[in-house]
Amino acid sequence: MWIRQLDKLIVKCHVKDFKLNEDGHGGSFVNIREGSVDWPLVRQELDKIGYNGWMTIEGSGGLSLEEKSKRLDLIHAGK
């Protein structure tokens, strides 16, 4: 996974999500936690490299601030 390769080079994390097309070719950006990203795995890998920096949402413009916060909290919790 790319997180292990970058390791200590990761100093901040911009969170966004992408939904792959059924055929695995292409897709589109979607609201966080609505795409194809395996967020629990991402969180585990960040933990393995000792990342404890901040995360910010990139995109998800259709969501309220409260909903964005809830979804980011779930990602941070590894869910």
N, C-alpha and C positions, 0 to 999 in steps of 0.2 A: 504494500500500500504506500502511496506517495507520502503519507504523513511520516512514516518511519524513515523514508529517504531524506526528507527535509529536516527532521528532528529539531535540533536547537535553533535552526534557521527560522522556525516559525515564531514570530513575535507578536502577531495579532491574527485574529480569525474573523473573516467576513463570511457570514452564513447566508447561503442562498440555496435554492432547490431547483432541480431539473427533472422533468418527467420524460423518460425515454419513450419513443414510439414502440408499438408492439413488435415491430420487426428488428428493433435494436439499432436502427439507423435514424439519427436525428431525434428531435423532440422539441420541447419548449420549456422556458423557465416558468415556474409556478410558485405559489406561496409556500413558505417553509413548512415542512412536514406533509406536503401533498404530492411530493415527487418520488423519484426513484432512489434517492440517497438513503443509505442505511445509517440513520443517525446514531443508534446505539453503538454500532461498530466504530463510527467516527469518534464518538466520545471515548470509547475504550482505547483506541489508538492514541488519542491526545493524552489520555492518562498515562499510557505506557511511556511516552516521551517526557512526561512530567510537565506538560503544558498547563499552566494555571493563569494564563493571561485573560484578557477580555475578549468578548465576542460581540459582534455587531451585525444586525440584520441588513442585508443588501437586497433590495427588492421587496416583494410582498406588499406593494403599495395599496392593494385593495383591502387590507386588514386594518382593523382599529389598533391603536397603540396597545390597548389592553390585551387584545388577542395575540399580537406579535410577542408581547412580553410572556404570555402563558406558553406559547409554543417554544420560545427560546429557553424558558425555564425547563421545559420537558427535555429539550436537547441537552442542556447543561447537566440535568439529572441522569442522563444516559437512557432515556425512554424514547 
